[in-house]
């Protein structure tokens, strides 16, 4: 941190409950997810235009969430890693070589990497989801203020990752003590791992769904709700929960005490202070605290899929005197002045949004939408004029809302109509 400064404030983007911060790697501007669930920075999705020079040490294999195999990466070191005016010199990181690992398509904005432990271990990190700002505090000069509405809870660490002890009641009133990873890089509310000895099992009311992508492939599982989730005196009823398939979590289950994760949809309901040095977390309600836990009522997930070519008919009018031309087509004569209307096609490259997943038996699935459909318009609005976040928002609303979609499937236009339906 710059000499004489005790704190630095960093603005961030909140997308799908995830924190995206600006980062400079060896002078090249990039965007990274702030993920408390990783212990070393991971760099991916490099473009040919990214003039990034990094000293590469050795080729390695990495494994993460997902049922696929390991992925190839390079262990490397950056000369300079800078977040605003906070700089880390000689930082070890991993560069993933697999082009399939790309978070940009799902968030609709460039994402070049993930960072976690190296930020949290050196500072006391204050995350304010309400105003989209993070404050990095110098630990030796930070003083905890008296706060009647705050709760301080202890953290435990394993492989540089923070865990917290909480309680969950799944279907009955029985509260089960569980140890969960604090995972700011996960967009869901809760993940639980099935465990017979602790009576952690999937509720009768559930549905199968795509949960996301990990380093080792796609993650599928079951989604449901828990009756109650409690954390240090704060509690939530009917919170969303996902139970990933056992094949997708084999690697992370090497820490047997772990029972799941707390993701961004829970964390954003608080103003969070993470203090790795003193192994504690402070929580205070944010403006999102009482937001309802809603599942995707359409049943489709969208992703950004490059660009597509569109043709628009443009109407242009011009005025001319009658003496200027002997023959005027498609014109209206006003005295000696004629208004000439011309039509021509304008071709443009615009953003392309694709259906990435369709939940079985969902409103969109029953209407006939399939994976790979290119969305043209939603309720009469052409989607290429909006961000992915805004387009996803068009598919939200109250139960019963009518959705009319026009899609391109193999260069043929189709129209679909369905109504949003509450899940569970």
KEKE-3310 file (N, C-alpha, C; in steps of 0.2 Angstrom, whole numbers, plus 5000, padded with zeros to 4 digits):
npx = (5004:5002:5015:5011:4997:4983:4972:4963:4951:4942:4932:4919:4912:4896:4890:4879:4879:4893:4910:4919:4934:4945:4962:4979:4991:5008:5007:4997:4980:4966:4952:4947:4940:4935:4939:4936:4938:4950:4967:4978:4982:4973:4975:4967:4959:4966:4969:4975:4979:4982:4996:5005:5019:5025:5035:5037:5037:5035:5026:5010:4997:4980:4967:4949:4933:4920:4917:4926:4942:4959:4967:4978:4991:5001:5014:5019:5027:5023:5029:5024:5009:4994:4981:4972:4981:4988:5000:5008:5023:5032:5023:5017:5008:4995:4993:4980:4979:4969:4957:4944:4940:4932:4925:4920:4909:4898:4896:4895:4904:4922:4932:4947:4954:4956:4957:4961:4966:4979:4975:4967:4975:4985:4978:4965:4949:4936:4920:4908:4893:4882:4885:4894:4909:4925:4936:4952:4962:4976:4982:4989:4985:4971:4956:4943:4927:4914:4899:4883:4874:4882:4890:4902:4912:4921:4934:4940:4955:4960:4971:4974:4961:4945:4934:4918:4908:4891:4873:4861:4844:4836:4824:4816:4814:4826:4842:4856:4874:4886:4901:4906:4913:4918:4914:4916:4917:4907:4891:4879:4867:4868:4878:4877:4885:4880:4878:4877:4879:4877:4864:4862:4854:4846:4831:4814:4806:4813:4823:4832:4847:4858:4872:4884:4900:4916:4934:4937:4926:4909:4896:4883:4868:4856:4843:4836:4827:4831:4824:4828:4842:4856:4867:4877:4867:4860:4847:4839:4825:4819:4830:4839:4847:4859:4864:4878:4882:4890:4901:4907:4913:4923:4937:4937:4933:4943:4946:4939:4930:4923:4907:4901:4897:4896:4889:4889:4876:4871:4881:4881:4871:4875:4886:4903:4917:4932:4945:4959:4971:4967:4958:4944:4927:4917:4900:4886:4870:4866:4858:4852:4848:4835:4830:4820:4823:4825:4822:4827:4814:4811:4818:4829:4846:4857:4871:4884:4889:4899:4898:4885:4879:4867:4854:4847:4833:4834:4827:4827:4826:4826:4827:4823:4823:4810:4815:4827:4826:4819:4812:4804:4803:4793:4789:4784:4776:4778:4773:4787:4796:4802:4800:4810:4810:4821:4826:4837:4848:4856:4870:4876:4887:4883:4880:4879:4867:4865:4856:4862:4859:4845:4832:4825:4808:4805:4796:4801:4808:4797:4790:4797:4810:4828:4845:4857:4850:4848:4845:4834:4824:4815:4800:4797:4808:4823:4837:4851:4854:4857:4865:4871:4867:4856:4848:4846:4838:4827:4820:4815:4804:4787:4778:4769:4770:4770:4781:4788:4797:4809:4819:4834:4837:4847:4848:4834:4820:4811:4797:4792:4782:4779:4775:4781:4785:4785:4797:4797)
npy = (4994:5012:5022:5030:5029:5022:5015:5009:5013:5003:5003:4991:4979:4972:4957:4945:4941:4941:4947:4959:4965:4979:4975:4977:4968:4967:4979:4978:4981:4973:4962:4955:4941:4942:4931:4922:4909:4904:4900:4904:4916:4915:4915:4917:4915:4924:4935:4937:4950:4954:4960:4953:4950:4937:4928:4912:4897:4882:4868:4862:4852:4855:4853:4855:4859:4849:4836:4832:4829:4833:4850:4858:4869:4883:4887:4902:4919:4935:4952:4963:4966:4974:4982:4995:5007:4998:4987:4972:4964:4952:4940:4924:4914:4905:4901:4896:4886:4881:4885:4883:4886:4899:4913:4924:4923:4919:4930:4941:4951:4955:4944:4940:4933:4926:4930:4929:4924:4931:4944:4945:4940:4950:4961:4969:4966:4975:4973:4981:4977:4985:4998:4994:4994:4991:4991:4991:4989:4994:4982:4984:4997:4997:4999:4991:4997:5001:4992:4989:4982:4973:4957:4947:4933:4918:4912:4897:4890:4881:4875:4889:4894:4901:4895:4893:4890:4886:4884:4873:4869:4857:4850:4847:4854:4852:4857:4857:4857:4863:4865:4877:4883:4900:4907:4919:4918:4910:4910:4906:4904:4894:4879:4862:4847:4830:4820:4806:4803:4815:4818:4825:4828:4827:4837:4831:4839:4845:4849:4844:4851:4862:4867:4875:4880:4872:4872:4859:4855:4854:4856:4847:4845:4845:4856:4865:4870:4876:4874:4882:4893:4898:4910:4915:4922:4929:4924:4915:4910:4897:4897:4896:4881:4871:4854:4847:4835:4820:4816:4828:4834:4827:4831:4842:4837:4832:4838:4833:4838:4848:4854:4860:4876:4894:4906:4920:4925:4924:4931:4944:4950:4956:4968:4965:4961:4954:4947:4940:4939:4939:4929:4931:4936:4949:4954:4963:4969:4972:4982:4972:4962:4957:4953:4942:4924:4919:4907:4904:4908:4906:4896:4895:4898:4911:4915:4926:4925:4929:4939:4944:4946:4958:4964:4980:4989:5005:5021:5035:5052:5065:5082:5090:5102:5104:5106:5100:5087:5076:5064:5058:5046:5037:5049:5064:5079:5096:5110:5117:5109:5093:5079:5066:5049:5036:5019:5008:4994:4992:4985:4977:4973:4965:4961:4944:4934:4918:4903:4895:4884:4874:4871:4855:4852:4865:4881:4888:4877:4868:4876:4874:4879:4877:4872:4882:4890:4906:4922:4934:4944:4949:4950:4960:4968:4971:4962:4964:4977:4978:4974:4958:4956:4965:4958:4946:4951:4954:4942:4940:4943:4944:4929:4921:4931:4935:4929:4933:4927:4929:4919:4913:4899:4889:4897:4900:4908:4907:4909:4910:4907:4909:4908:4914:4904:4900:4890:4876)
npz = (5000:4997:5004:5019:5018:5025:5020:5006:4993:4982:4968:4962:4951:4952:4947:4944:4958:4959:4962:4953:4950:4945:4938:4936:4928:4926:4920:4911:4909:4916:4921:4936:4946:4962:4974:4987:4989:4982:4983:4975:4963:4947:4930:4914:4898:4889:4876:4859:4858:4870:4877:4886:4896:4905:4916:4914:4923:4925:4917:4923:4930:4934:4945:4948:4953:4946:4934:4925:4918:4923:4920:4909:4914:4917:4929:4935:4937:4940:4937:4942:4951:4952:4961:4959:4967:4975:4976:4972:4972:4962:4961:4963:4951:4942:4925:4914:4901:4893:4882:4883:4896:4901:4908:4904:4894:4901:4910:4902:4901:4900:4908:4915:4925:4942:4959:4976:4990:4991:4991:5003:5013:5016:5020:5029:5024:5018:5012:5004:4998:4995:4990:4981:4983:4989:5003:5007:5021:5030:5041:5054:5057:5058:5067:5075:5075:5088:5086:5087:5079:5072:5070:5075:5070:5072:5061:5053:5045:5030:5019:5016:5014:5020:5032:5040:5054:5055:5056:5049:5045:5036:5031:5042:5059:5065:5068:5060:5063:5053:5043:5032:5017:5015:5001:4990:4976:4971:4964:4969:4983:4994:4995:4998:5004:5002:5016:5025:5038:5045:5042:5031:5017:5001:4999:4998:4989:4975:4961:4946:4939:4930:4938:4936:4930:4933:4935:4931:4922:4918:4931:4938:4947:4961:4965:4978:4993:5009:5026:5036:5038:5048:5054:5066:5073:5063:5052:5039:5030:5020:5011:4996:4990:4984:4979:4974:4961:4967:4959:4955:4965:4970:4971:4980:4991:4999:5010:5024:5033:5028:5023:5013:5004:5007:4996:4985:4985:4998:5004:4999:5006:5017:5024:5024:5033:5031:5040:5039:5047:5060:5060:5059:5055:5051:5051:5045:5042:5024:5011:5004:5012:5015:5003:4993:4990:4975:4962:4945:4935:4922:4917:4908:4905:4900:4888:4883:4866:4856:4841:4830:4813:4808:4798:4794:4789:4783:4782:4773:4770:4758:4752:4736:4723:4710:4697:4698:4694:4682:4684:4698:4709:4722:4729:4736:4731:4734:4730:4722:4727:4731:4741:4743:4746:4752:4753:4761:4765:4780:4787:4802:4815:4830:4847:4852:4860:4868:4871:4884:4893:4896:4908:4912:4909:4912:4910:4899:4892:4890:4881:4870:4868:4865:4869:4863:4854:4847:4854:4848:4851:4866:4872:4862:4862:4855:4859:4857:4860:4873:4889:4894:4907:4908:4899:4905:4915:4909:4909:4921:4935:4941:4945:4932:4923:4906:4893:4878:4865:4852:4842:4833:4825:4818:4807:4804:4809:4824:4835:4852:4866:4883:4901:4916:4930:4947:4955:4965)
capx = (5000:5007:5017:5007:4990:4980:4967:4962:4945:4942:4925:4919:4905:4893:4887:4877:4882:4900:4913:4923:4938:4951:4968:4985:4996:5013:5005:4991:4973:4962:4947:4948:4935:4938:4936:4939:4939:4956:4973:4983:4979:4973:4974:4964:4955:4970:4968:4981:4980:4985:5003:5007:5025:5026:5040:5034:5042:5034:5019:5007:4990:4976:4960:4945:4926:4918:4918:4931:4949:4964:4968:4985:4992:5008:5016:5022:5027:5022:5034:5019:5002:4992:4974:4972:4988:4991:5005:5011:5029:5034:5018:5016:5001:4994:4990:4977:4980:4963:4953:4937:4939:4930:4920:4917:4903:4892:4895:4894:4910:4928:4935:4954:4957:4953:4962:4958:4970:4984:4973:4964:4980:4989:4974:4958:4946:4929:4916:4901:4889:4877:4888:4899:4915:4929:4941:4958:4964:4982:4980:4991:4981:4964:4952:4936:4922:4909:4894:4878:4871:4887:4891:4909:4912:4928:4935:4946:4958:4963:4974:4973:4954:4941:4928:4914:4903:4884:4868:4856:4838:4834:4817:4813:4816:4832:4847:4863:4880:4890:4907:4905:4918:4916:4916:4914:4918:4902:4885:4873:4867:4872:4880:4878:4887:4876:4882:4872:4880:4875:4858:4862:4851:4842:4824:4809:4805:4819:4824:4839:4849:4865:4875:4889:4906:4922:4940:4937:4921:4902:4894:4876:4866:4849:4842:4830:4827:4832:4819:4831:4849:4857:4874:4879:4861:4856:4844:4835:4820:4818:4835:4841:4852:4861:4867:4881:4883:4896:4907:4909:4916:4928:4943:4937:4931:4949:4945:4933:4926:4919:4900:4898:4899:4892:4891:4888:4869:4871:4886:4879:4866:4879:4892:4907:4924:4936:4951:4962:4976:4964:4954:4937:4923:4911:4894:4881:4865:4866:4851:4850:4847:4828:4828:4818:4827:4821:4825:4826:4807:4810:4821:4835:4852:4860:4878:4887:4892:4902:4895:4882:4877:4860:4852:4841:4831:4835:4823:4831:4822:4830:4823:4826:4818:4807:4820:4833:4826:4813:4808:4805:4799:4792:4790:4778:4778:4776:4775:4792:4801:4800:4803:4812:4811:4825:4827:4843:4849:4862:4872:4879:4889:4880:4881:4875:4866:4864:4854:4867:4856:4838:4830:4820:4801:4804:4792:4805:4809:4790:4788:4801:4817:4833:4852:4860:4845:4851:4840:4834:4821:4811:4794:4797:4814:4829:4842:4858:4855:4857:4870:4869:4864:4849:4844:4844:4833:4820:4817:4813:4797:4782:4775:4763:4772:4771:4787:4787:4804:4810:4825:4837:4839:4850:4846:4827:4817:4805:4794:4790:4778:4777:4774:4785:4782:4789:4799:4797)
capy = (5000:5018:5025:5036:5027:5017:5011:5011:5011:5001:5001:4985:4978:4966:4954:4938:4940:4940:4954:4960:4971:4980:4973:4978:4963:4969:4985:4977:4982:4967:4962:4948:4940:4942:4924:4920:4901:4902:4902:4907:4919:4911:4919:4913:4920:4929:4936:4938:4957:4955:4960:4952:4946:4934:4923:4905:4892:4875:4866:4858:4850:4857:4850:4859:4857:4847:4829:4831:4828:4839:4854:4860:4876:4885:4890:4908:4924:4942:4957:4968:4964:4980:4984:5002:5009:4993:4983:4966:4962:4945:4936:4918:4913:4900:4903:4891:4886:4878:4890:4882:4890:4906:4915:4930:4922:4919:4936:4946:4956:4952:4941:4938:4929:4925:4931:4928:4924:4936:4950:4944:4939:4956:4967:4968:4968:4977:4973:4984:4976:4990:5003:4991:4996:4987:4995:4987:4992:4991:4979:4987:5003:4996:4998:4989:5002:4998:4991:4985:4978:4969:4951:4945:4926:4915:4908:4892:4890:4875:4877:4896:4895:4902:4891:4896:4885:4888:4879:4873:4865:4856:4849:4847:4859:4850:4862:4853:4861:4862:4869:4879:4887:4906:4907:4924:4917:4906:4915:4903:4905:4888:4872:4857:4840:4825:4816:4802:4803:4821:4819:4830:4824:4831:4837:4828:4844:4847:4848:4843:4858:4864:4872:4880:4877:4872:4871:4852:4854:4856:4854:4846:4843:4846:4862:4864:4875:4873:4877:4888:4894:4902:4911:4920:4926:4930:4918:4915:4905:4895:4899:4892:4877:4866:4848:4845:4828:4818:4816:4835:4837:4822:4834:4847:4833:4830:4841:4829:4842:4853:4851:4864:4883:4900:4910:4927:4927:4925:4936:4951:4952:4959:4972:4960:4963:4948:4948:4933:4939:4938:4924:4933:4939:4954:4954:4968:4969:4977:4983:4966:4957:4954:4951:4935:4920:4917:4903:4906:4906:4904:4889:4896:4902:4914:4917:4930:4921:4933:4944:4941:4951:4960:4969:4984:4993:5012:5025:5041:5057:5071:5087:5093:5106:5100:5107:5096:5080:5075:5059:5057:5040:5037:5056:5069:5086:5101:5116:5115:5105:5086:5075:5059:5044:5031:5014:5004:4990:4993:4979:4979:4968:4966:4956:4938:4930:4911:4899:4890:4878:4874:4866:4851:4853:4872:4885:4889:4870:4865:4880:4872:4882:4872:4874:4884:4895:4913:4926:4940:4949:4947:4955:4965:4972:4968:4961:4966:4984:4978:4970:4952:4957:4967:4954:4941:4954:4954:4935:4940:4946:4940:4923:4923:4936:4932:4931:4932:4927:4927:4916:4911:4892:4886:4903:4900:4912:4904:4913:4906:4911:4905:4912:4913:4900:4899:4884:4874)
capz = (5000:4996:5011:5022:5017:5029:5017:4998:4991:4975:4965:4959:4947:4955:4942:4946:4964:4959:4962:4947:4951:4940:4940:4932:4928:4922:4917:4907:4912:4916:4926:4940:4951:4969:4976:4994:4988:4979:4986:4971:4957:4941:4924:4909:4893:4886:4869:4856:4859:4877:4877:4893:4897:4912:4917:4915:4926:4923:4916:4928:4929:4939:4945:4952:4953:4939:4934:4920:4920:4925:4914:4909:4916:4918:4935:4933:4941:4937:4940:4946:4951:4955:4961:4960:4969:4979:4972:4974:4967:4961:4963:4959:4948:4937:4918:4912:4894:4890:4879:4885:4902:4899:4912:4900:4891:4906:4913:4897:4901:4900:4914:4914:4930:4948:4964:4982:4996:4991:4993:5009:5018:5017:5022:5032:5018:5019:5006:5004:4992:4994:4986:4976:4985:4993:5006:5009:5026:5033:5047:5060:5059:5058:5073:5075:5079:5091:5082:5090:5074:5069:5073:5074:5070:5071:5055:5053:5038:5028:5013:5015:5013:5026:5034:5046:5057:5054:5056:5044:5045:5029:5030:5049:5063:5068:5066:5059:5063:5047:5041:5025:5014:5012:4994:4986:4969:4969:4964:4973:4990:4998:4992:5003:5001:5005:5021:5028:5046:5047:5040:5025:5011:4996:5001:4993:4984:4972:4953:4943:4936:4929:4943:4934:4927:4937:4932:4928:4918:4920:4937:4938:4954:4962:4968:4983:4998:5016:5030:5039:5038:5053:5055:5071:5075:5057:5050:5033:5029:5013:5007:4990:4991:4978:4981:4968:4961:4970:4954:4953:4971:4973:4973:4985:4997:5002:5017:5025:5038:5024:5021:5007:5003:5007:4990:4984:4986:5005:5006:4997:5011:5022:5024:5026:5035:5032:5044:5040:5052:5067:5059:5061:5050:5054:5047:5046:5036:5019:5009:5001:5017:5015:4996:4992:4987:4969:4957:4938:4934:4915:4915:4903:4906:4894:4888:4877:4861:4851:4838:4824:4808:4807:4793:4796:4783:4785:4778:4772:4766:4756:4748:4730:4719:4704:4691:4698:4692:4678:4686:4705:4712:4729:4731:4737:4728:4738:4726:4717:4731:4731:4747:4741:4751:4750:4758:4760:4770:4784:4790:4808:4820:4836:4852:4851:4866:4866:4876:4886:4896:4897:4913:4910:4912:4914:4906:4892:4889:4888:4875:4864:4867:4866:4870:4856:4851:4847:4856:4844:4855:4871:4873:4857:4863:4852:4865:4855:4862:4880:4891:4896:4914:4907:4895:4910:4919:4905:4910:4928:4936:4945:4942:4928:4918:4899:4890:4871:4862:4845:4841:4827:4826:4811:4802:4804:4814:4828:4840:4857:4871:4889:4907:4922:4935:4953:4956:4973)
cpx = (5004:5008:5013:4999:4988:4975:4966:4955:4945:4934:4925:4912:4902:4888:4885:4879:4889:4904:4919:4927:4943:4957:4973:4990:5002:5011:4999:4985:4969:4957:4947:4942:4938:4935:4940:4941:4945:4962:4979:4980:4979:4971:4972:4961:4959:4969:4974:4983:4983:4992:5006:5013:5026:5031:5037:5039:5041:5027:5017:5000:4986:4970:4956:4938:4924:4920:4923:4938:4953:4964:4975:4985:4999:5009:5020:5023:5026:5027:5030:5012:4998:4984:4974:4979:4991:4994:5008:5017:5031:5029:5017:5009:5001:4991:4987:4977:4974:4959:4946:4935:4938:4924:4916:4910:4897:4891:4893:4899:4916:4930:4942:4956:4953:4958:4958:4963:4976:4982:4971:4970:4984:4985:4968:4954:4938:4925:4909:4897:4884:4879:4893:4906:4919:4934:4946:4961:4971:4980:4982:4988:4974:4961:4945:4932:4917:4903:4889:4874:4876:4888:4898:4909:4919:4928:4941:4948:4960:4965:4973:4966:4950:4935:4925:4909:4896:4880:4863:4850:4836:4827:4813:4816:4823:4838:4853:4869:4884:4896:4907:4911:4915:4919:4913:4914:4912:4895:4879:4873:4871:4873:4880:4880:4883:4881:4877:4873:4878:4867:4857:4860:4847:4834:4820:4807:4811:4818:4831:4840:4856:4867:4880:4895:4912:4928:4940:4930:4914:4900:4886:4874:4858:4849:4836:4830:4828:4827:4822:4839:4851:4865:4875:4873:4857:4853:4840:4831:4819:4823:4837:4847:4853:4865:4871:4882:4890:4902:4910:4913:4921:4934:4943:4935:4937:4950:4938:4928:4922:4912:4897:4901:4894:4894:4888:4881:4867:4875:4884:4874:4869:4884:4898:4914:4927:4943:4955:4967:4973:4959:4947:4934:4918:4906:4889:4876:4866:4859:4848:4847:4840:4825:4825:4823:4823:4825:4823:4819:4806:4813:4827:4840:4855:4867:4879:4890:4894:4898:4891:4880:4870:4859:4846:4839:4831:4831:4826:4827:4827:4825:4826:4821:4816:4812:4826:4833:4819:4809:4809:4800:4799:4792:4784:4780:4774:4778:4781:4798:4798:4804:4804:4813:4815:4826:4833:4844:4856:4864:4877:4881:4887:4881:4876:4874:4863:4861:4859:4864:4848:4836:4825:4813:4800:4799:4795:4806:4802:4788:4792:4808:4822:4840:4854:4856:4849:4845:4840:4830:4817:4806:4795:4803:4820:4835:4849:4859:4856:4863:4867:4865:4857:4845:4841:4838:4827:4816:4815:4807:4793:4780:4769:4765:4773:4778:4786:4795:4804:4817:4827:4839:4841:4847:4838:4824:4811:4803:4791:4786:4777:4776:4778:4782:4787:4791:4799:4792)
cpy = (5006:5020:5031:5035:5022:5012:5014:5008:5009:4999:4994:4984:4972:4963:4947:4936:4940:4947:4954:4966:4972:4979:4975:4972:4965:4975:4984:4977:4975:4967:4955:4948:4939:4936:4922:4912:4899:4904:4905:4910:4915:4915:4915:4918:4925:4929:4938:4945:4959:4955:4959:4947:4944:4929:4916:4900:4885:4873:4861:4856:4852:4853:4854:4855:4855:4839:4827:4829:4834:4843:4857:4868:4877:4889:4896:4913:4931:4947:4961:4966:4970:4981:4991:5004:5004:4988:4977:4964:4955:4940:4930:4917:4907:4903:4896:4891:4884:4884:4889:4885:4897:4908:4921:4929:4922:4925:4942:4952:4952:4950:4938:4933:4929:4927:4931:4929:4929:4943:4950:4944:4945:4962:4965:4971:4969:4977:4975:4983:4981:4995:5001:4994:4992:4992:4990:4991:4989:4988:4982:4994:5003:4995:4996:4994:4998:4998:4987:4980:4974:4962:4949:4937:4924:4912:4903:4892:4883:4876:4884:4898:4896:4898:4894:4890:4889:4882:4879:4868:4863:4855:4849:4853:4858:4854:4857:4858:4859:4867:4871:4884:4894:4907:4913:4923:4912:4911:4912:4905:4900:4882:4868:4850:4835:4821:4812:4802:4809:4823:4824:4827:4829:4831:4833:4833:4847:4847:4848:4849:4858:4869:4877:4876:4878:4872:4864:4850:4856:4853:4853:4844:4844:4852:4861:4871:4872:4877:4883:4888:4899:4903:4917:4925:4928:4924:4919:4909:4904:4897:4894:4888:4872:4860:4846:4838:4826:4818:4822:4837:4832:4826:4838:4843:4830:4833:4838:4833:4847:4850:4855:4871:4888:4904:4917:4929:4927:4931:4943:4954:4955:4964:4967:4963:4956:4950:4942:4933:4937:4932:4925:4936:4943:4955:4960:4968:4974:4978:4977:4961:4954:4953:4944:4931:4917:4913:4906:4903:4904:4897:4889:4900:4904:4915:4922:4925:4925:4938:4941:4947:4952:4965:4973:4988:5001:5016:5032:5046:5063:5076:5089:5097:5102:5100:5102:5089:5080:5069:5057:5051:5040:5044:5060:5076:5091:5108:5114:5111:5098:5083:5068:5054:5038:5026:5010:5000:4992:4987:4981:4973:4969:4960:4950:4935:4923:4908:4894:4884:4879:4869:4862:4852:4861:4875:4886:4882:4867:4869:4878:4875:4877:4876:4876:4889:4902:4918:4932:4945:4945:4952:4961:4970:4968:4968:4963:4974:4984:4974:4963:4952:4960:4962:4948:4944:4954:4947:4935:4944:4942:4934:4925:4928:4932:4934:4928:4932:4925:4925:4914:4904:4889:4891:4903:4903:4908:4909:4908:4910:4906:4910:4910:4909:4899:4892:4882:4879)
cpz = (5000:5003:5013:5021:5022:5026:5010:4997:4984:4973:4962:4955:4951:4950:4944:4953:4965:4959:4957:4949:4946:4942:4935:4933:4923:4918:4912:4911:4911:4921:4929:4945:4957:4973:4982:4994:4985:4983:4982:4965:4951:4935:4918:4904:4890:4879:4866:4857:4865:4877:4884:4893:4904:4911:4918:4918:4924:4921:4921:4926:4935:4939:4950:4952:4946:4939:4928:4922:4922:4919:4915:4911:4917:4925:4933:4938:4937:4941:4945:4945:4955:4955:4964:4962:4974:4975:4975:4969:4968:4964:4959:4957:4944:4931:4915:4904:4890:4888:4881:4892:4901:4903:4909:4897:4895:4909:4909:4897:4902:4907:4913:4919:4937:4953:4971:4988:4996:4992:5001:5015:5021:5020:5026:5026:5020:5013:5007:4998:4990:4989:4981:4977:4990:4996:5009:5015:5028:5040:5054:5062:5059:5065:5072:5079:5082:5087:5085:5085:5070:5073:5071:5075:5069:5064:5056:5046:5037:5021:5011:5013:5019:5026:5040:5048:5058:5056:5051:5046:5039:5028:5037:5053:5066:5064:5066:5059:5057:5046:5034:5023:5013:5005:4990:4979:4967:4969:4968:4980:4995:4994:4998:5000:5005:5010:5025:5036:5049:5045:5035:5019:5007:4999:4996:4987:4981:4964:4951:4939:4935:4934:4941:4931:4932:4932:4928:4925:4921:4927:4937:4945:4954:4966:4972:4987:5005:5020:5033:5039:5043:5053:5060:5073:5069:5055:5044:5033:5022:5008:5002:4992:4985:4981:4974:4968:4964:4966:4953:4959:4974:4975:4979:4992:5001:5009:5020:5030:5034:5022:5016:5007:5005:5001:4991:4986:4993:5007:5005:5002:5017:5020:5027:5027:5036:5035:5044:5045:5058:5066:5062:5055:5054:5049:5049:5040:5031:5016:5005:5006:5016:5008:4996:4989:4981:4964:4950:4936:4926:4913:4910:4906:4900:4894:4882:4872:4855:4848:4832:4819:4808:4802:4795:4790:4786:4780:4778:4768:4764:4752:4742:4726:4712:4698:4692:4695:4688:4681:4694:4707:4719:4732:4732:4735:4732:4734:4721:4721:4732:4737:4744:4746:4748:4755:4756:4766:4774:4788:4796:4812:4827:4841:4851:4858:4864:4872:4878:4889:4897:4902:4910:4913:4914:4909:4899:4889:4887:4882:4869:4863:4868:4867:4863:4852:4852:4849:4851:4848:4860:4872:4868:4857:4860:4857:4863:4858:4870:4882:4893:4903:4913:4903:4900:4914:4916:4907:4917:4929:4940:4941:4938:4922:4911:4896:4882:4868:4855:4844:4834:4829:4819:4806:4800:4810:4817:4833:4845:4862:4877:4895:4912:4927:4940:4953:4964:4977)
residu = (UNK:UNK:UNK:UNK:UNK:UNK:UNK:UNK:UNK:UNK:UNK:UNK:UNK:UNK:UNK:UNK:UNK:UNK:UNK:UNK:UNK:UNK:UNK:UNK:UNK:UNK:UNK:UNK:UNK:UNK:UNK:UNK:UNK:UNK:UNK:UNK:UNK:UNK:UNK:UNK:UNK:UNK:UNK:UNK:UNK:UNK:UNK:UNK:UNK:UNK:UNK:UNK:UNK:UNK:UNK:UNK:UNK:UNK:UNK:UNK:UNK:UNK:UNK:UNK:UNK:UNK:UNK:UNK:UNK:UNK:UNK:UNK:UNK:UNK:UNK:UNK:UNK:UNK:UNK:UNK:UNK:UNK:UNK:UNK:UNK:UNK:UNK:UNK:UNK:UNK:UNK:UNK:UNK:UNK:UNK:UNK:UNK:UNK:UNK:UNK:UNK:UNK:UNK:UNK:UNK:UNK:UNK:UNK:UNK:UNK:UNK:UNK:UNK:UNK:UNK:UNK:UNK:UNK:UNK:UNK:UNK:UNK:UNK:UNK:UNK:UNK:UNK:UNK:UNK:UNK:UNK:UNK:UNK:UNK:UNK:UNK:UNK:UNK:UNK:UNK:UNK:UNK:UNK:UNK:UNK:UNK:UNK:UNK:UNK:UNK:UNK:UNK:UNK:UNK:UNK:UNK:UNK:UNK:UNK:UNK:UNK:UNK:UNK:UNK:UNK:UNK:UNK:UNK:UNK:UNK:UNK:UNK:UNK:UNK:UNK:UNK:UNK:UNK:UNK:UNK:UNK:UNK:UNK:UNK:UNK:UNK:UNK:UNK:UNK:UNK:UNK:UNK:UNK:UNK:UNK:UNK:UNK:UNK:UNK:UNK:UNK:UNK:UNK:UNK:UNK:UNK:UNK:UNK:UNK:UNK:UNK:UNK:UNK:UNK:UNK:UNK:UNK:UNK:UNK:UNK:UNK:UNK:UNK:UNK:UNK:UNK:UNK:UNK:UNK:UNK:UNK:UNK:UNK:UNK:UNK:UNK:UNK:UNK:UNK:UNK:UNK:UNK:UNK:UNK:UNK:UNK:UNK:UNK:UNK:UNK:UNK:UNK:UNK:UNK:UNK:UNK:UNK:UNK:UNK:UNK:UNK:UNK:UNK:UNK:UNK:UNK:UNK:UNK:UNK:UNK:UNK:UNK:UNK:UNK:UNK:UNK:UNK:UNK:UNK:UNK:UNK:UNK:UNK:UNK:UNK:UNK:UNK:UNK:UNK:UNK:UNK:UNK:UNK:UNK:UNK:UNK:UNK:UNK:UNK:UNK:UNK:UNK:UNK:UNK:UNK:UNK:UNK:UNK:UNK:UNK:UNK:UNK:UNK:UNK:UNK:UNK:UNK:UNK:UNK:UNK:UNK:UNK:UNK:UNK:UNK:UNK:UNK:UNK:UNK:UNK:UNK:UNK:UNK:UNK:UNK:UNK:UNK:UNK:UNK:UNK:UNK:UNK:UNK:UNK:UNK:UNK:UNK:UNK:UNK:UNK:UNK:UNK:UNK:UNK:UNK:UNK:UNK:UNK:UNK:UNK:UNK:UNK:UNK:UNK:UNK:UNK:UNK:UNK:UNK:UNK:UNK:UNK:UNK:UNK:UNK:UNK:UNK:UNK:UNK:UNK:UNK:UNK:UNK:UNK:UNK:UNK:UNK:UNK:UNK:UNK:UNK:UNK:UNK:UNK:UNK:UNK:UNK:UNK:UNK:UNK:UNK:UNK:UNK:UNK:UNK:UNK:UNK:UNK:UNK:UNK:UNK:UNK:UNK:UNK:UNK:UNK:UNK:UNK:UNK:UNK:UNK:UNK:UNK:UNK)
# end
